[in-house]
Amino acid sequence: MAENNTGTANKTWVNRWTFMLAAAGSAIGLGNIWKFPYIAGEYGGGAFVLVYLLCITIMGVPLLMAETLIGRTTRLSPLNGIKKLISDASITKAWQAIAWMGMLCGFLILSFYSVIAGWSLSYAWDVLNGVFTGMNADQVGDEFSALVSSAPRQIIWHTTFMLLTLLITSRGIHKGLEKGLQVMMPMLFFLLLIMLGYSVVETGQFMRGASFMFSVDFTKLNQDALLAALGQAFFTLSLGMCALMAYGAYMPAKNSIGKTAFQVATLDTAMAILSGLVVFPIVFAYGLEPSAGPGLLFVSLTAAFANMPMGDLFGFLFFALVGIAALSSAISLVEPTVAWLTERTGMSRKMATVVLCSLVWVVGLGTVFSFTDNFGAALLGSNFFDAIDFLTNSILMPLGGVLIAIFAGWKIKQSVVMAELSLNKGMFTIWRVVVGILVPICVTAVLITTVF
């Protein structure tokens, strides 16, 4: 189907599976490969995984459906799509705040996400070239400190990552997003399976890692663990940032939103669990601490790769995996605003992508200098990165999720929801209770607890 440069109308994914790949690519990122294993490690493994799965099923999937139906029913960018639904339902224009917050949230997240993703590209290059070979954990830690304290090195990799994002997104829905995802997502799973094979065959600790992941001990669960599981389930699906609204606008009408949402959640969860099965056997084989926090990726695991047979190759594959996962998420953060810019200004998609990615790159320098010069500490009370991370992850995303749930559950015309989701009256009532009541209550609890 031909594309134009002025919006998302009349453009759909050519392949019916591409929306699932796109949504899964948005969901699968650093949160699965980096954050999920160490959070599971911190809260005892299997019991946390079980609670996480329940949160994904009960709250994540319905909210994913809500965002997708908003995009598909309007075939417009998130902002213009919500404007249309507001007009159709004759409700206050204040609901446009959903899209504005979502686009702002995606913009700010990408500004620091690009810097962190740049670290993974830097590590892939350094591991491949034997920089870490033979180093112990302290020496690897020193190398990591050298990276994050060097503005020029971070800027180079931040720039590289943003150029890759720009290159894919600017080429359009079919030549850019669709073809890029059709390459990246199979590659992502292929690399993960290679790493899983290594953990099974070479570490000698696979069964111990699997036992840690799946042995259920509810005595390890506390309030913090429950909130962490809900937060991880919510944030890993990229909810509250309008990315799935933008992708939903390209979703073919014949695709089942409910079925696709479950498939996306299943893929996302499988990636998180497989990542744990890759990481924990390596952690145990080299006497590392499974609850080591962010250092698990850039220090502990790197030290393990530095001292294992063929560590340079498998370390490169692992960090390439992290980089590809980050890139698939990054293009979803760009898409909502690019779609709006092409509709609002009439500029070409390529120009809109250049403008947006350039602005993201500039704001990303604030994160770079947060690590090198503690930028923003005097003004914000914390450095720029910490302040933006707190604003997006602890306020904008959950608040956006609450508003989307209420908007989809109570403000969109009932006939529109039933038609898009193919629900009868009884199923619609159940869906409305979950999306319009249960999801807002639970996410609000996370929001309040996090902030106060």
N, C-alpha and C positions, 0 to 999 in steps of 0.2 A: 504494500500500500504506500502510496507516495506521501512524503512529508512536506509540510510547509514550515515557515519560520515564525508563525504567529500563533503559537498556542498548542494545546494538546488535543483539541477537538479533531475527530475523524482519524486519529492515529491509535492503533492498537498493536500489541506485540504480534509478530507474524506467527511465532510458534506458541502453541497454547501452554507449553511448559515454562515459557520464559518468565511469566509473572511469578511463578513459584521460585524459579532460580533468582529472580531479581529481589523478591521479598526475603528469601533465605540469605542472599548476599548482603542485604541490608542488616539482617539480624545477626549473621555470623561475622564476628569481628574479634577485636582484642578481648572483648568480654568473655568469649567462649574459650579461647586458647590460653589466655593469660590470667584473667580474673577468676573464672569459675574454678579451676583446680585449686588455687590457693585459698579461696573462700571455703570450698568444701573441706580442704585440709584444716582450716582454722576451726570449723564447727563439727569436726568428727567424722566426715565422710558420708556414709550411707544414709543416716537419718536426715541429714541436710538435703541430699539428693532427692529423697522421697518427698519432702515438703516442697522442694523446688518444682518437682513434677506436678504436684497438686496445684501449685500456684499458676504454672503455665497453662494447665488444662482449664481451671475454673475461671481465671481472670485474664490471662494473656490472650488466649484464643478469641474470646468474645470481643475484646477491645481491638484486636487485629482485624476482626470482621467489620467492626464499626468504622475504622479508618478506611478500609478498602471500599466499603459500599459508598462512602462519601465521594471518593474519587471516581468510581465507575459510574455512578448515577448521573454525574454532571459532565464527565469527560473534559474537565477544566483543571487548571492549576488549583492547589488547595485554597488559596485566598478567593479566587473567582468562583470556585465551586461552592464554598461556604456562603459567599454572597448570594449565589443563585438559590440555594436552599433556604436562606433567610428570607429572600423575597417571596419564594413559593409558599412558605409557611406564615408569612406576615408577622415576623417576630423582630425583636430589637436587633439593630446592627451591631450591638456590643459583642455578639457572638463571633464577629470577625477576629476578635482577639485570639481565638484558637489558632488561626493560620499565622497571624503576626508573631505570636509566641513560638510557634513551631518552627517558622523560618529563622527567627532569631536564634533559637536554641540550636538548630542544625548548623548555622553559620558559626556560632561560638564554639560548639563542640569540635567542628572540623578544624578550627584554628589551632587548637591544642592537640587534637587527635593526629593531625598531620605531623607535628613535631615528634610525638611518641612513636608513630608509625615509622618516621624517619630513623629512629634508633634501631628498629628491627632491620631496616635496609642496610644501615651501617654495620650492624652485627653480622648480617648475611655475607656482606663483602669481606669483613675482617676474618670471620671464621673460615671462609673459603680460601683466604690467603694465609692461613696458619698463624694469625696474629696471637691467638689465645693458646696455641698448642703447648701443652706441658705446664700451663699456669695452675696455681692453686686458687682457692676461692678468694683469698685476700688480694692476690695479684689481679684477678679478674675484677674484683671490686674497685681496685685502683684504676683499671682501664675504663670502667664504667664512669667513675668520678671524673676522669679526664675528658670523656665524651660530653657529659652534661655540663661541664664547666667551660667548654670551648664553644663560644658563639659561632665562629666560622664553620666548624664541623657540623653543628646542628643546623645552621642555615643552609648548608649545601644539601643535606639530606631532606630537610623540610621542603626545600625548593624542588628537589627531585620528585618527591611524593606528590606535591601539588601539580607538577607538570604532567605526571602520569594520570592524575585525576582529570585534569583539563583535557588531555588528549582523548581520553575515552568519552567523556561527557559531551564535548563539543561536536563530535561526529554524528550526533543525532540519536533518535530512538532505536533505529534498526542497525545502522552501521557502527554506532558507538556502544550504547548501553547493551543492546541485545547480543551483538557479536562478542563484546567484551565479557559479558556474563557467561555466555555459552563456552568460552575458553576458560575463564577464571574458576568457575565453580567446579567443573570436573577436575581441573588441576588441583584445586584445594583438597577435594576428597582423595585424589590419587596420592598426593604428598602425605596426607594424614594416614592413609593406609600403609604407606611405606614406613612411616615412623612407628605405627602400631606394630607392624611386623618386626621391626627392630626390638621394640620393647618385649615382644613375646619370645623371640628367639635368643637374643643376646644378653639381656639384663639378668636373667635368672630370678627376677623378682616380680614377674607378671602376676602370678597368683596372689602375692601379697598386696600388690597395687589394686587388683580387682577386689580383693577382700576389703581393703580400706574403703573403696568406692561404694560397695554394696552391703557391707555389714551394717545392720541397723541397730544403733544404740541411742535410744531416746533420752538417756540420761545426759547426753552431750548437748541436747537442745535447750536453748534458753530464749528469752525474749529477743535478744540481739540476733540469734540465729534465724528465728522466724522472720524477723524484719529483713534480714539480709537475703533470705530465700525469696521473699516477695519482691524486694527491690531488684535482685538479679533477674528474676523471671520477667519483670516489667521492662527493665532497661535493655536486656539482651535482645528483645524483639523490636527494638527501635521505635517504641510507641511514644506518642506525644510530640513527635518532631515533624509530622506531616509527610514523612518519606513514603509511607505506605498509601497515603492519599494520592500522591503524585504517581506512584506506580500503578495504583488501582485505576487511574484514569486511562491507562493503556491496556487494561485487562479485557480480553474478549468477553462479549455478553454471554456466550455459551458456557463459560467456566463457572463452576460452583464456588461461591465465595467461602462458604462454610467448609467444604471439603479441602479447598486450597489452603485455608487458614490452618487446618489441622496438619496438612502436609508440611507447611512452612515451620510450624512449631515442632513437628517431629524431627525435621532436618536440623533445626537449630539445637534442639536438645541432644540429638545424636552427636552433633559436633562437640558439644560441651562434654558429654560423657566420654567420647572417644579421646578427646584431649586429655581428660583425666587419666585414662588408661595408658596414654602415651607418657604423660609426665610422671605419674607416681611410681611406676617401676624404675624409672631412671633415678628419681629422688631416693628411693630405698636402696637401690644398688650402690649408690655412692654416698650413703650415710647422710643425706641431706634432710632438712626439716620440712615436712609437707605444708606447714603453716607459715612459711617464710615470707609471705606477703609479696609485694611487687618484685622484690629482689629474687624471688624464685625463678623468674624468667631471665633477667639480665645479668644475674650474678651466679646463683646456685647451679642452674641448668647449664649455663655457659661453662662453668668450671667442670661440670661432668663431661660435656662434649670435649673439652680440652684434654681430657685424660682417658677417653675411651677409644677402642679400636675404630678406625675410620671416622673418628669424631669430627674431623673437618667437613667431611661429606654430609654426615647426618645433621651436624649443627647448621650447615648451610641450608639443607632442606627444611629444617625446622623454622629457621628465621625467614626463609622465603615463604613458607606457609603462613606465618604471622603477617608478613607484608601483603600477601595476596588477600587474606581475610580482611585486613584493614582497608585495602583499596576497594573491595566490593562494597564495604560500608560507606566509604567516603563518597562514592558517586551517588549513593542514595541521599546523602546529606546535601549535596549540591542541587539535585534535581528539582525539589519544590520551588526554590527561588529562581532557578534558570527558567522553569516553565512560566512562572509569574512574570519575569522580566520580558520574555518574548511576547506574552499576551499584552502586557501593560504598555510597553514602549514600541513594539513592532521591530525591535532590533533582531538581527539574525541570532540563531542559537549559538553559533560560534562566538560572536561578539559578547553575548550575555554571559557565556561561560568564562571568557577571558576577564571580563569586568569583575564577576563574582569571585573567581579564584584569585585574582590579584588582590582584592580586598581581604580575602581570607588569609592570604600569605602575609600581608602587612600586619594584621591583627595577631597572627601566629608568632611574630617576632616578640610580642609581649611575653609569650610562654618561654621562648628561647632565653630571653633576658631575665626571666624569673629564676631560672636555674643558674645563670652565670652571675647576675648582679642583684638578685632578690627584688626584681623590678616591681614596683607598685606597693611595696610593704608599708611605706610611710603613709600613703594615701588610703589604702584599702584595709589596713590592719593585718593583711596577709599578702603574700606575693600575688602577682597577677594570675598566674596559673591556678593557684589554690582558690582564689576568689571566683574565677570563671568556672572552674570545676564544680564548686559548691552551688553557684547560681544555676547552672544548667542541670546537673544531676540531682540536686536536692530540692530545687524549687520549680524551674521551668518545665522539666519533663513530667514530674508527677502532677503538677497543676494542669498542664496541657492534657494529660491523660484523663484527669477527672472531668475537665470541661468537655472533651470529646465524648466521653461516656454519657454524660448528661445530655449533650446535644443530640447524639445518635439515638439515645433511649427515649427522650421526651420531646424533642423539638422538631426533628425531621418528621414529615408526614408519615403516618403509619403505613399508608398504601405504598409509599416509596420503599420503605424498609422491607415490607413483606415481599414486594416484587423482586428486589435485588437479592434478598437472601432466600427466596423461594420457601417462605414459611407460611404455614397455616395459622389461624387465629390462636390456637393453643400454644404452638411453638413460639409464636411471636411474644406471647405473654411471658413465657419462661425466659426468653432472650432479653426482654425488656427488664425483668426483675434482676437478672444477672448484670447486665450492662448499666442499667439506669440506677440501680441501688447498691448491689453488692460490690461492684468494682469501685465506684466513688468512695464508699465507706472504707474499704481496705486501703486504697491508694492514699486517701486523706490521712489515714492512721500512720502510714509510712512517712508522709510529708510532715505531719505535726511532730512525730517522734524524732525525725531527722533534724528538724529546725530547732526544736526546743529541748 
